[in-house]
Structure formats: C-alpha cells, structure tokens
Amino acid sequence: MNYFSYKKFRNDSISAFILIGILIIYYFVFPAYFIPETTEDGINCGLPILGITLGSWIFGTFAGITTHIVWLYWKPKLVRT
C-alpha cells in the first residue's frame, strides 16, 4: 500500500526509502511476533528462534526486493503522471 502513496510525493527516491522501511520491518519487527514464549519447566532451546529469525530475514529480503523491482518495472504503466 505504501507504493500507491507514491503518487502524492512525486519523488523518484521515495521508493528506495519504502524498500528500506519494509526491510527494517522484516528484520526487526516480524521475528519478535513469532518467537515462542519460554517456559520455566521445559527445555528452552534457541533453535526455533534461530529458524524464525533466519526465515523472516530470507523471506523478507526476497519479498521486499521482489516488490521493489516489480514496482520499478510496472510503475510507468500503473502511475500516470
């Protein structure tokens, strides 16, 4: 949705700032939502945390860059100035 607000700003560098914002969210915000709670009775292994964090980083980087590249190629067709 942020890419559609691009028409308001009329600046070519705003898409790079949107990409940076999306990547920051995928690196620091999303993994915290999916990390399981620790229990005092059980074994608190760090392996699920590692998998969730790396999965979010890999998927987030791929999804963010793919969205950015698609936007750069389709922008002239979608946004008429």
HUKALIN-V657274 format. One line per field, one symbol per residue. psi: psi as a letter, one per 40 degrees, with the letter a starting at -180 (. if undefined). A space follows every 50 residues. Layout:
psi->???
This chain:
psi->dddeeddddfhdeddddddddddddddddddddehiiiiddahgiedddd dddddddddddddddddddddddeddddhh.
